[in-house]
């Protein structure tokens, strides 16, 4: 068997990497609310048609 197939791949040390989750959640909040309203409207239309 080839030694390159047996050895583990080199991985980066990600322990020093961080993400400001508050910023991410704030930027996603408005689009998610818009999606929810759109889906609610579509669902209400479908229910009203039956």
mmCIF entry with sequence, helices, sheets and N, C-alpha, C, O atoms, coordinates in Angstrom:
data_MODEL
# 
_entry.id   MODEL 
# 
_entity.id                         1 
_entity.type                       polymer 
_entity.pdbx_number_of_molecules   1 
# 
_entity_poly.entity_id                      1 
_entity_poly.type                           'polypeptide(L)' 
_entity_poly.nstd_linkage                   no 
_entity_poly.nstd_monomer                   no 
_entity_poly.pdbx_seq_one_letter_code       
;(UNK)(UNK)(UNK)(UNK)(UNK)(UNK)(UNK)(UNK)(UNK)(UNK)(UNK)(UNK)(UNK)(UNK)(UNK)(UNK)
(UNK)(UNK)(UNK)(UNK)(UNK)(UNK)(UNK)(UNK)(UNK)(UNK)(UNK)(UNK)(UNK)(UNK)(UNK)(UNK)
(UNK)(UNK)(UNK)(UNK)(UNK)(UNK)(UNK)(UNK)(UNK)(UNK)(UNK)(UNK)(UNK)(UNK)(UNK)(UNK)
(UNK)(UNK)
;
_entity_poly.pdbx_seq_one_letter_code_can   XXXXXXXXXXXXXXXXXXXXXXXXXXXXXXXXXXXXXXXXXXXXXXXXXX 
_entity_poly.pdbx_strand_id                 A 
# 
loop_
_entity_poly_seq.entity_id 
_entity_poly_seq.num 
_entity_poly_seq.mon_id 
_entity_poly_seq.hetero 
1 1  UNK n 
1 2  UNK n 
1 3  UNK n 
1 4  UNK n 
1 5  UNK n 
1 6  UNK n 
1 7  UNK n 
1 8  UNK n 
1 9  UNK n 
1 10 UNK n 
1 11 UNK n 
1 12 UNK n 
1 13 UNK n 
1 14 UNK n 
1 15 UNK n 
1 16 UNK n 
1 17 UNK n 
1 18 UNK n 
1 19 UNK n 
1 20 UNK n 
1 21 UNK n 
1 22 UNK n 
1 23 UNK n 
1 24 UNK n 
1 25 UNK n 
1 26 UNK n 
1 27 UNK n 
1 28 UNK n 
1 29 UNK n 
1 30 UNK n 
1 31 UNK n 
1 32 UNK n 
1 33 UNK n 
1 34 UNK n 
1 35 UNK n 
1 36 UNK n 
1 37 UNK n 
1 38 UNK n 
1 39 UNK n 
1 40 UNK n 
1 41 UNK n 
1 42 UNK n 
1 43 UNK n 
1 44 UNK n 
1 45 UNK n 
1 46 UNK n 
1 47 UNK n 
1 48 UNK n 
1 49 UNK n 
1 50 UNK n 
# 
_struct_asym.id          A 
_struct_asym.entity_id   1 
# 
loop_
_struct_conf.conf_type_id 
_struct_conf.id 
_struct_conf.pdbx_PDB_helix_id 
_struct_conf.beg_label_comp_id 
_struct_conf.beg_label_asym_id 
_struct_conf.beg_label_seq_id 
_struct_conf.pdbx_beg_PDB_ins_code 
_struct_conf.end_label_comp_id 
_struct_conf.end_label_asym_id 
_struct_conf.end_label_seq_id 
_struct_conf.pdbx_end_PDB_ins_code 
_struct_conf.beg_auth_comp_id 
_struct_conf.beg_auth_asym_id 
_struct_conf.beg_auth_seq_id 
_struct_conf.end_auth_comp_id 
_struct_conf.end_auth_asym_id 
_struct_conf.end_auth_seq_id 
_struct_conf.pdbx_PDB_helix_class 
_struct_conf.details 
_struct_conf.pdbx_PDB_helix_length 
HELX_P HELX_P1 AA1 UNK A 3  ? UNK A 6  ? UNK A 3  UNK A 6  1 ? 4  
HELX_P HELX_P2 AA2 UNK A 21 ? UNK A 49 ? UNK A 21 UNK A 49 1 ? 29 
# 
_struct_conf_type.id          HELX_P 
_struct_conf_type.criteria    ? 
_struct_conf_type.reference   ? 
# 
loop_
_atom_site.group_PDB 
_atom_site.id 
_atom_site.type_symbol 
_atom_site.label_atom_id 
_atom_site.label_alt_id 
_atom_site.label_comp_id 
_atom_site.label_asym_id 
_atom_site.label_entity_id 
_atom_site.label_seq_id 
_atom_site.pdbx_PDB_ins_code 
_atom_site.Cartn_x 
_atom_site.Cartn_y 
_atom_site.Cartn_z 
_atom_site.occupancy 
_atom_site.B_iso_or_equiv 
_atom_site.pdbx_formal_charge 
_atom_site.auth_seq_id 
_atom_site.auth_comp_id 
_atom_site.auth_asym_id 
_atom_site.auth_atom_id 
_atom_site.pdbx_PDB_model_num 
ATOM 1   N N  . UNK A 1 1  ? 0.854   -1.175 0.000  1.00 0.00 ? 1  UNK A N  1 
ATOM 2   C CA . UNK A 1 1  ? 0.000   0.000  0.000  1.00 0.00 ? 1  UNK A CA 1 
ATOM 3   C C  . UNK A 1 1  ? 0.900   1.239  0.000  1.00 0.00 ? 1  UNK A C  1 
ATOM 4   O O  . UNK A 1 1  ? 1.989   1.218  0.574  1.00 0.00 ? 1  UNK A O  1 
ATOM 5   N N  . UNK A 1 2  ? 0.448   2.305  -0.638 1.00 0.00 ? 2  UNK A N  1 
ATOM 6   C CA . UNK A 1 2  ? 1.223   3.539  -0.707 1.00 0.00 ? 2  UNK A CA 1 
ATOM 7   C C  . UNK A 1 2  ? 1.211   4.251  0.634  1.00 0.00 ? 2  UNK A C  1 
ATOM 8   O O  . UNK A 1 2  ? 0.182   4.319  1.306  1.00 0.00 ? 2  UNK A O  1 
ATOM 9   N N  . UNK A 1 3  ? 2.365   4.779  1.015  1.00 0.00 ? 3  UNK A N  1 
ATOM 10  C CA . UNK A 1 3  ? 2.448   5.454  2.314  1.00 0.00 ? 3  UNK A CA 1 
ATOM 11  C C  . UNK A 1 3  ? 1.585   6.710  2.357  1.00 0.00 ? 3  UNK A C  1 
ATOM 12  O O  . UNK A 1 3  ? 1.103   7.089  3.425  1.00 0.00 ? 3  UNK A O  1 
ATOM 13  N N  . UNK A 1 4  ? 1.383   7.368  1.201  1.00 0.00 ? 4  UNK A N  1 
ATOM 14  C CA . UNK A 1 4  ? 0.553   8.577  1.178  1.00 0.00 ? 4  UNK A CA 1 
ATOM 15  C C  . UNK A 1 4  ? -0.906  8.264  1.490  1.00 0.00 ? 4  UNK A C  1 
ATOM 16  O O  . UNK A 1 4  ? -1.641  9.133  1.959  1.00 0.00 ? 4  UNK A O  1 
ATOM 17  N N  . UNK A 1 5  ? -1.326  7.037  1.235  1.00 0.00 ? 5  UNK A N  1 
ATOM 18  C CA . UNK A 1 5  ? -2.699  6.646  1.541  1.00 0.00 ? 5  UNK A CA 1 
ATOM 19  C C  . UNK A 1 5  ? -2.874  6.320  3.017  1.00 0.00 ? 5  UNK A C  1 
ATOM 20  O O  . UNK A 1 5  ? -3.985  6.397  3.542  1.00 0.00 ? 5  UNK A O  1 
ATOM 21  N N  . UNK A 1 6  ? -1.797  5.961  3.682  1.00 0.00 ? 6  UNK A N  1 
ATOM 22  C CA . UNK A 1 6  ? -1.870  5.569  5.088  1.00 0.00 ? 6  UNK A CA 1 
ATOM 23  C C  . UNK A 1 6  ? -1.701  6.744  6.037  1.00 0.00 ? 6  UNK A C  1 
ATOM 24  O O  . UNK A 1 6  ? -2.215  6.718  7.155  1.00 0.00 ? 6  UNK A O  1 
ATOM 25  N N  . UNK A 1 7  ? -0.988  7.772  5.602  1.00 0.00 ? 7  UNK A N  1 
ATOM 26  C CA . UNK A 1 7  ? -0.718  8.883  6.515  1.00 0.00 ? 7  UNK A CA 1 
ATOM 27  C C  . UNK A 1 7  ? -1.927  9.807  6.599  1.00 0.00 ? 7  UNK A C  1 
ATOM 28  O O  . UNK A 1 7  ? -2.688  9.951  5.642  1.00 0.00 ? 7  UNK A O  1 
ATOM 29  N N  . UNK A 1 8  ? -2.087  10.423 7.753  1.00 0.00 ? 8  UNK A N  1 
ATOM 30  C CA . UNK A 1 8  ? -3.189  11.365 7.941  1.00 0.00 ? 8  UNK A CA 1 
ATOM 31  C C  . UNK A 1 8  ? -2.880  12.667 7.213  1.00 0.00 ? 8  UNK A C  1 
ATOM 32  O O  . UNK A 1 8  ? -1.723  13.082 7.158  1.00 0.00 ? 8  UNK A O  1 
ATOM 33  N N  . UNK A 1 9  ? -3.887  13.310 6.659  1.00 0.00 ? 9  UNK A N  1 
ATOM 34  C CA . UNK A 1 9  ? -3.648  14.588 5.977  1.00 0.00 ? 9  UNK A CA 1 
ATOM 35  C C  . UNK A 1 9  ? -3.298  15.677 6.985  1.00 0.00 ? 9  UNK A C  1 
ATOM 36  O O  . UNK A 1 9  ? -3.719  15.631 8.141  1.00 0.00 ? 9  UNK A O  1 
ATOM 37  N N  . UNK A 1 10 ? -2.528  16.647 6.532  1.00 0.00 ? 10 UNK A N  1 
ATOM 38  C CA . UNK A 1 10 ? -2.165  17.777 7.384  1.00 0.00 ? 10 UNK A CA 1 
ATOM 39  C C  . UNK A 1 10 ? -3.409  18.630 7.622  1.00 0.00 ? 10 UNK A C  1 
ATOM 40  O O  . UNK A 1 10 ? -4.114  18.981 6.676  1.00 0.00 ? 10 UNK A O  1 
ATOM 41  N N  . UNK A 1 11 ? -3.672  18.956 8.865  1.00 0.00 ? 11 UNK A N  1 
ATOM 42  C CA . UNK A 1 11 ? -4.818  19.804 9.187  1.00 0.00 ? 11 UNK A CA 1 
ATOM 43  C C  . UNK A 1 11 ? -4.343  21.069 9.868  1.00 0.00 ? 11 UNK A C  1 
ATOM 44  O O  . UNK A 1 11 ? -3.332  21.066 10.570 1.00 0.00 ? 11 UNK A O  1 
ATOM 45  N N  . UNK A 1 12 ? -5.070  22.144 9.660  1.00 0.00 ? 12 UNK A N  1 
ATOM 46  C CA . UNK A 1 12 ? -4.728  23.432 10.245 1.00 0.00 ? 12 UNK A CA 1 
ATOM 47  C C  . UNK A 1 12 ? -5.217  23.482 11.689 1.00 0.00 ? 12 UNK A C  1 
ATOM 48  O O  . UNK A 1 12 ? -6.259  22.917 12.022 1.00 0.00 ? 12 UNK A O  1 
ATOM 49  N N  . UNK A 1 13 ? -4.468  24.154 12.530 1.00 0.00 ? 13 UNK A N  1 
ATOM 50  C CA . UNK A 1 13 ? -4.865  24.355 13.918 1.00 0.00 ? 13 UNK A CA 1 
ATOM 51  C C  . UNK A 1 13 ? -5.862  25.519 13.957 1.00 0.00 ? 13 UNK A C  1 
ATOM 52  O O  . UNK A 1 13 ? -5.480  26.671 13.751 1.00 0.00 ? 13 UNK A O  1 
ATOM 53  N N  . UNK A 1 14 ? -7.130  25.220 14.221 1.00 0.00 ? 14 UNK A N  1 
ATOM 54  C CA . UNK A 1 14 ? -8.189  26.226 14.200 1.00 0.00 ? 14 UNK A CA 1 
ATOM 55  C C  . UNK A 1 14 ? -8.526  26.753 15.596 1.00 0.00 ? 14 UNK A C  1 
ATOM 56  O O  . UNK A 1 14 ? -9.539  27.435 15.754 1.00 0.00 ? 14 UNK A O  1 
ATOM 57  N N  . UNK A 1 15 ? -7.722  26.463 16.596 1.00 0.00 ? 15 UNK A N  1 
ATOM 58  C CA . UNK A 1 15 ? -8.061  26.858 17.963 1.00 0.00 ? 15 UNK A CA 1 
ATOM 59  C C  . UNK A 1 15 ? -8.056  28.367 18.166 1.00 0.00 ? 15 UNK A C  1 
ATOM 60  O O  . UNK A 1 15 ? -8.727  28.863 19.071 1.00 0.00 ? 15 UNK A O  1 
ATOM 61  N N  . UNK A 1 16 ? -7.319  29.103 17.352 1.00 0.00 ? 16 UNK A N  1 
ATOM 62  C CA . UNK A 1 16 ? -7.249  30.559 17.505 1.00 0.00 ? 16 UNK A CA 1 
ATOM 63  C C  . UNK A 1 16 ? -8.306  31.286 16.677 1.00 0.00 ? 16 UNK A C  1 
ATOM 64  O O  . UNK A 1 16 ? -8.380  32.513 16.728 1.00 0.00 ? 16 UNK A O  1 
ATOM 65  N N  . UNK A 1 17 ? -9.109  30.573 15.930 1.00 0.00 ? 17 UNK A N  1 
ATOM 66  C CA . UNK A 1 17 ? -10.120 31.168 15.066 1.00 0.00 ? 17 UNK A CA 1 
ATOM 67  C C  . UNK A 1 17 ? -11.427 31.295 15.839 1.00 0.00 ? 17 UNK A C  1 
ATOM 68  O O  . UNK A 1 17 ? -11.846 30.361 16.524 1.00 0.00 ? 17 UNK A O  1 
ATOM 69  N N  . UNK A 1 18 ? -12.072 32.461 15.726 1.00 0.00 ? 18 UNK A N  1 
ATOM 70  C CA . UNK A 1 18 ? -13.363 32.650 16.382 1.00 0.00 ? 18 UNK A CA 1 
ATOM 71  C C  . UNK A 1 18 ? -14.284 33.446 15.462 1.00 0.00 ? 18 UNK A C  1 
ATOM 72  O O  . UNK A 1 18 ? -13.824 34.134 14.551 1.00 0.00 ? 18 UNK A O  1 
ATOM 73  N N  . UNK A 1 19 ? -15.566 33.345 15.708 1.00 0.00 ? 19 UNK A N  1 
ATOM 74  C CA . UNK A 1 19 ? -16.577 34.048 14.925 1.00 0.00 ? 19 UNK A CA 1 
ATOM 75  C C  . UNK A 1 19 ? -17.462 34.811 15.894 1.00 0.00 ? 19 UNK A C  1 
ATOM 76  O O  . UNK A 1 19 ? -17.902 34.269 16.908 1.00 0.00 ? 19 UNK A O  1 
ATOM 77  N N  . UNK A 1 20 ? -17.719 36.065 15.577 1.00 0.00 ? 20 UNK A N  1 
ATOM 78  C CA . UNK A 1 20 ? -18.619 36.865 16.403 1.00 0.00 ? 20 UNK A CA 1 
ATOM 79  C C  . UNK A 1 20 ? -20.047 36.453 16.058 1.00 0.00 ? 20 UNK A C  1 
ATOM 80  O O  . UNK A 1 20 ? -20.620 36.949 15.088 1.00 0.00 ? 20 UNK A O  1 
ATOM 81  N N  . UNK A 1 21 ? -20.616 35.558 16.840 1.00 0.00 ? 21 UNK A N  1 
ATOM 82  C CA . UNK A 1 21 ? -21.926 34.990 16.522 1.00 0.00 ? 21 UNK A CA 1 
ATOM 83  C C  . UNK A 1 21 ? -23.046 36.017 16.624 1.00 0.00 ? 21 UNK A C  1 
ATOM 84  O O  . UNK A 1 21 ? -24.066 35.870 15.950 1.00 0.00 ? 21 UNK A O  1 
ATOM 85  N N  . UNK A 1 22 ? -22.888 37.056 17.451 1.00 0.00 ? 22 UNK A N  1 
ATOM 86  C CA . UNK A 1 22 ? -23.923 38.084 17.550 1.00 0.00 ? 22 UNK A CA 1 
ATOM 87  C C  . UNK A 1 22 ? -24.087 38.808 16.222 1.00 0.00 ? 22 UNK A C  1 
ATOM 88  O O  . UNK A 1 22 ? -25.209 39.084 15.796 1.00 0.00 ? 22 UNK A O  1 
ATOM 89  N N  . UNK A 1 23 ? -22.980 39.114 15.570 1.00 0.00 ? 23 UNK A N  1 
ATOM 90  C CA . UNK A 1 23 ? -23.040 39.789 14.278 1.00 0.00 ? 23 UNK A CA 1 
ATOM 91  C C  . UNK A 1 23 ? -23.691 38.871 13.252 1.00 0.00 ? 23 UNK A C  1 
ATOM 92  O O  . UNK A 1 23 ? -24.533 39.319 12.475 1.00 0.00 ? 23 UNK A O  1 
ATOM 93  N N  . UNK A 1 24 ? -23.321 37.614 13.236 1.00 0.00 ? 24 UNK A N  1 
ATOM 94  C CA . UNK A 1 24 ? -23.897 36.666 12.287 1.00 0.00 ? 24 UNK A CA 1 
ATOM 95  C C  . UNK A 1 24 ? -25.398 36.515 12.505 1.00 0.00 ? 24 UNK A C  1 
ATOM 96  O O  . UNK A 1 24 ? -26.157 36.510 11.536 1.00 0.00 ? 24 UNK A O  1 
ATOM 97  N N  . UNK A 1 25 ? -25.839 36.394 13.742 1.00 0.00 ? 25 UNK A N  1 
ATOM 98  C CA . UNK A 1 25 ? -27.260 36.211 14.020 1.00 0.00 ? 25 UNK A CA 1 
ATOM 99  C C  . UNK A 1 25 ? -28.047 37.464 13.664 1.00 0.00 ? 25 UNK A C  1 
ATOM 100 O O  . UNK A 1 25 ? -29.164 37.366 13.156 1.00 0.00 ? 25 UNK A O  1 
ATOM 101 N N  . UNK A 1 26 ? -27.486 38.639 13.923 1.00 0.00 ? 26 UNK A N  1 
ATOM 102 C CA . UNK A 1 26 ? -28.192 39.876 13.604 1.00 0.00 ? 26 UNK A CA 1 
ATOM 103 C C  . UNK A 1 26 ? -28.367 40.016 12.096 1.00 0.00 ? 26 UNK A C  1 
ATOM 104 O O  . UNK A 1 26 ? -29.431 40.419 11.627 1.00 0.00 ? 26 UNK A O  1 
ATOM 105 N N  . UNK A 1 27 ? -27.323 39.684 11.337 1.00 0.00 ? 27 UNK A N  1 
ATOM 106 C CA . UNK A 1 27 ? -27.408 39.828 9.885  1.00 0.00 ? 27 UNK A CA 1 
ATOM 107 C C  . UNK A 1 27 ? -28.370 38.815 9.274  1.00 0.00 ? 27 UNK A C  1 
ATOM 108 O O  . UNK A 1 27 ? -28.908 39.057 8.194  1.00 0.00 ? 27 UNK A O  1 
ATOM 109 N N  . UNK A 1 28 ? -28.595 37.696 9.935  1.00 0.00 ? 28 UNK A N  1 
ATOM 110 C CA . UNK A 1 28 ? -29.499 36.674 9.418  1.00 0.00 ? 28 UNK A CA 1 
ATOM 111 C C  . UNK A 1 28 ? -30.937 36.869 9.889  1.00 0.00 ? 28 UNK A C  1 
ATOM 112 O O  . UNK A 1 28 ? -31.853 36.295 9.300  1.00 0.00 ? 28 UNK A O  1 
ATOM 113 N N  . UNK A 1 29 ? -31.154 37.654 10.922 1.00 0.00 ? 29 UNK A N  1 
ATOM 114 C CA . UNK A 1 29 ? -32.471 37.783 11.526 1.00 0.00 ? 29 UNK A CA 1 
ATOM 115 C C  . UNK A 1 29 ? -33.510 38.337 10.547 1.00 0.00 ? 29 UNK A C  1 
ATOM 116 O O  . UNK A 1 29 ? -34.584 37.754 10.401 1.00 0.00 ? 29 UNK A O  1 
ATOM 117 N N  . UNK A 1 30 ? -33.212 39.442 9.883  1.00 0.00 ? 30 UNK A N  1 
ATOM 118 C CA . UNK A 1 30 ? -34.182 40.070 8.989  1.00 0.00 ? 30 UNK A CA 1 
ATOM 119 C C  . UNK A 1 30 ? -34.550 39.157 7.813  1.00 0.00 ? 30 UNK A C  1 
ATOM 120 O O  . UNK A 1 30 ? -35.739 38.988 7.542  1.00 0.00 ? 30 UNK A O  1 
ATOM 121 N N  . UNK A 1 31 ? -33.585 38.562 7.107  1.00 0.00 ? 31 UNK A N  1 
ATOM 122 C CA . UNK A 1 31 ? -33.969 37.654 6.019  1.00 0.00 ? 31 UNK A CA 1 
ATOM 123 C C  . UNK A 1 31 ? -34.788 36.456 6.497  1.00 0.00 ? 31 UNK A C  1 
ATOM 124 O O  . UNK A 1 31 ? -35.683 35.998 5.786  1.00 0.00 ? 31 UNK A O  1 
ATOM 125 N N  . UNK A 1 32 ? -34.493 35.947 7.687  1.00 0.00 ? 32 UNK A N  1 
ATOM 126 C CA . UNK A 1 32 ? -35.254 34.811 8.205  1.00 0.00 ? 32 UNK A CA 1 
ATOM 127 C C  . UNK A 1 32 ? -36.685 35.208 8.535  1.00 0.00 ? 32 UNK A C  1 
ATOM 128 O O  . UNK A 1 32 ? -37.610 34.430 8.304  1.00 0.00 ? 32 UNK A O  1 
ATOM 129 N N  . UNK A 1 33 ? -36.877 36.401 9.069  1.00 0.00 ? 33 UNK A N  1 
ATOM 130 C CA . UNK A 1 33 ? -38.232 36.888 9.356  1.00 0.00 ? 33 UNK A CA 1 
ATOM 131 C C  . UNK A 1 33 ? -39.006 37.066 8.052  1.00 0.00 ? 33 UNK A C  1 
ATOM 132 O O  . UNK A 1 33 ? -40.185 36.720 7.979  1.00 0.00 ? 33 UNK A O  1 
ATOM 133 N N  . UNK A 1 34 ? -38.343 37.608 7.016  1.00 0.00 ? 34 UNK A N  1 
ATOM 134 C CA . UNK A 1 34 ? -38.997 37.771 5.719  1.00 0.00 ? 34 UNK A CA 1 
ATOM 135 C C  . UNK A 1 34 ? -39.377 36.418 5.124  1.00 0.00 ? 34 UNK A C  1 
ATOM 136 O O  . UNK A 1 34 ? -40.460 36.269 4.559  1.00 0.00 ? 34 UNK A O  1 
ATOM 137 N N  . UNK A 1 35 ? -38.494 35.439 5.250  1.00 0.00 ? 35 UNK A N  1 
ATOM 138 C CA . UNK A 1 35 ? -38.789 34.096 4.755  1.00 0.00 ? 35 UNK A CA 1 
ATOM 139 C C  . UNK A 1 35 ? -39.975 33.491 5.496  1.00 0.00 ? 35 UNK A C  1 
ATOM 140 O O  . UNK A 1 35 ? -40.848 32.874 4.886  1.00 0.00 ? 35 UNK A O  1 
ATOM 141 N N  . UNK A 1 36 ? -40.002 33.670 6.812  1.00 0.00 ? 36 UNK A N  1 
ATOM 142 C CA . UNK A 1 36 ? -41.106 33.142 7.613  1.00 0.00 ? 36 UNK A CA 1 
ATOM 143 C C  . UNK A 1 36 ? -42.435 33.753 7.171  1.00 0.00 ? 36 UNK A C  1 
ATOM 144 O O  . UNK A 1 36 ? -43.428 33.039 7.028  1.00 0.00 ? 36 UNK A O  1 
ATOM 145 N N  . UNK A 1 37 ? -42.459 35.070 6.954  1.00 0.00 ? 37 UNK A N  1 
ATOM 146 C CA . UNK A 1 37 ? -43.690 35.733 6.523  1.00 0.00 ? 37 UNK A CA 1 
ATOM 147 C C  . UNK A 1 37 ? -44.127 35.230 5.154  1.00 0.00 ? 37 UNK A C  1 
ATOM 148 O O  . UNK A 1 37 ? -45.315 35.012 4.913  1.00 0.00 ? 37 UNK A O  1 
ATOM 149 N N  . UNK A 1 38 ? -43.161 35.049 4.261  1.00 0.00 ? 38 UNK A N  1 
ATOM 150 C CA . UNK A 1 38 ? -43.472 34.556 2.922  1.00 0.00 ? 38 UNK A CA 1 
ATOM 151 C C  . UNK A 1 38 ? -44.045 33.144 2.971  1.00 0.00 ? 38 UNK A C  1 
ATOM 152 O O  . UNK A 1 38 ? -45.032 32.842 2.300  1.00 0.00 ? 38 UNK A O  1 
ATOM 153 N N  . UNK A 1 39 ? -43.422 32.286 3.766  1.00 0.00 ? 39 UNK A N  1 
ATOM 154 C CA . UNK A 1 39 ? -43.909 30.911 3.891  1.00 0.00 ? 39 UNK A CA 1 
ATOM 155 C C  . UNK A 1 39 ? -45.277 30.863 4.553  1.00 0.00 ? 39 UNK A C  1 
ATOM 156 O O  . UNK A 1 39 ? -46.135 30.075 4.155  1.00 0.00 ? 39 UNK A O  1 
ATOM 157 N N  . UNK A 1 40 ? -45.485 31.707 5.567  1.00 0.00 ? 40 UNK A N  1 
ATOM 158 C CA . UNK A 1 40 ? -46.800 31.765 6.215  1.00 0.00 ? 40 UNK A CA 1 
ATOM 159 C C  . UNK A 1 40 ? -47.872 32.175 5.214  1.00 0.00 ? 40 UNK A C  1 
ATOM 160 O O  . UNK A 1 40 ? -48.957 31.595 5.187  1.00 0.00 ? 40 UNK A O  1 
ATOM 161 N N  . UNK A 1 41 ? -47.563 33.184 4.385  1.00 0.00 ? 41 UNK A N  1 
ATOM 162 C CA . UNK A 1 41 ? -48.521 33.633 3.384  1.00 0.00 ? 41 UNK A CA 1 
ATOM 163 C C  . UNK A 1 41 ? -48.835 32.544 2.375  1.00 0.00 ? 41 UNK A C  1 
ATOM 164 O O  . UNK A 1 41 ? -49.994 32.333 2.021  1.00 0.00 ? 41 UNK A O  1 
ATOM 165 N N  . UNK A 1 42 ? -47.798 31.851 1.911  1.00 0.00 ? 42 UNK A N  1 
ATOM 166 C CA . UNK A 1 42 ? -48.002 30.762 0.949  1.00 0.00 ? 42 UNK A CA 1 
ATOM 167 C C  . UNK A 1 42 ? -48.818 29.635 1.560  1.00 0.00 ? 42 UNK A C  1 
ATOM 168 O O  . UNK A 1 42 ? -49.711 29.087 0.914  1.00 0.00 ? 42 UNK A O  1 
ATOM 169 N N  . UNK A 1 43 ? -48.516 29.294 2.789  1.00 0.00 ? 43 UNK A N  1 
ATOM 170 C CA . UNK A 1 43 ? -49.242 28.221 3.467  1.00 0.00 ? 43 UNK A CA 1 
ATOM 171 C C  . UNK A 1 43 ? -50.701 28.605 3.673  1.00 0.00 ? 43 UNK A C  1 
ATOM 172 O O  . UNK A 1 43 ? -51.593 27.782 3.469  1.00 0.00 ? 43 UNK A O  1 
ATOM 173 N N  . UNK A 1 44 ? -50.949 29.841 4.074  1.00 0.00 ? 44 UNK A N  1 
ATOM 174 C CA . UNK A 1 44 ? -52.327 30.294 4.274  1.00 0.00 ? 44 UNK A CA 1 
ATOM 175 C C  . UNK A 1 44 ? -53.109 30.273 2.965  1.00 0.00 ? 44 UNK A C  1 
ATOM 176 O O  . UNK A 1 44 ? -54.295 29.945 2.957  1.00 0.00 ? 44 UNK A O  1 
ATOM 177 N N  . UNK A 1 45 ? -52.445 30.624 1.845  1.00 0.00 ? 45 UNK A N  1 
ATOM 178 C CA . UNK A 1 45 ? -53.108 30.561 0.541  1.00 0.00 ? 45 UNK A CA 1 
ATOM 179 C C  . UNK A 1 45 ? -53.469 29.120 0.195  1.00 0.00 ? 45 UNK A C  1 
ATOM 180 O O  . UNK A 1 45 ? -54.573 28.850 -0.276 1.00 0.00 ? 45 UNK A O  1 
ATOM 181 N N  . UNK A 1 46 ? -52.548 28.203 0.427  1.00 0.00 ? 46 UNK A N  1 
ATOM 182 C CA . UNK A 1 46 ? -52.794 26.785 0.125  1.00 0.00 ? 46 UNK A CA 1 
ATOM 183 C C  . UNK A 1 46 ? -53.935 26.238 0.974  1.00 0.00 ? 46 UNK A C  1 
ATOM 184 O O  . UNK A 1 46 ? -54.790 25.506 0.477  1.00 0.00 ? 46 UNK A O  1 
ATOM 185 N N  . UNK A 1 47 ? -53.946 26.593 2.244  1.00 0.00 ? 47 UNK A N  1 
ATOM 186 C CA . UNK A 1 47 ? -54.999 26.115 3.144  1.00 0.00 ? 47 UNK A CA 1 
ATOM 187 C C  . UNK A 1 47 ? -56.345 26.702 2.725  1.00 0.00 ? 47 UNK A C  1 
ATOM 188 O O  . UNK A 1 47 ? -57.367 26.018 2.781  1.00 0.00 ? 47 UNK A O  1 
ATOM 189 N N  . UNK A 1 48 ? -56.346 27.963 2.306  1.00 0.00 ? 48 UNK A N  1 
ATOM 190 C CA . UNK A 1 48 ? -57.576 28.609 1.879  1.00 0.00 ? 48 UNK A CA 1 
ATOM 191 C C  . UNK A 1 48 ? -58.142 28.033 0.597  1.00 0.00 ? 48 UNK A C  1 
ATOM 192 O O  . UNK A 1 48 ? -59.343 28.145 0.352  1.00 0.00 ? 48 UNK A O  1 
ATOM 193 N N  . UNK A 1 49 ? -57.303 27.416 -0.228 1.00 0.00 ? 49 UNK A N  1 
ATOM 194 C CA . UNK A 1 49 ? -57.745 26.858 -1.504 1.00 0.00 ? 49 UNK A CA 1 
ATOM 195 C C  . UNK A 1 49 ? -58.386 25.488 -1.348 1.00 0.00 ? 49 UNK A C  1 
ATOM 196 O O  . UNK A 1 49 ? -59.104 25.042 -2.244 1.00 0.00 ? 49 UNK A O  1 
ATOM 197 N N  . UNK A 1 50 ? -58.146 24.815 -0.241 1.00 0.00 ? 50 UNK A N  1 
ATOM 198 C CA . UNK A 1 50 ? -58.670 23.449 -0.086 1.00 0.00 ? 50 UNK A CA 1 
ATOM 199 C C  . UNK A 1 50 ? -60.066 23.435 0.471  1.00 0.00 ? 50 UNK A C  1 
ATOM 200 O O  . UNK A 1 50 ? -60.644 22.365 0.659  1.00 0.00 ? 50 UNK A O  1 
# 
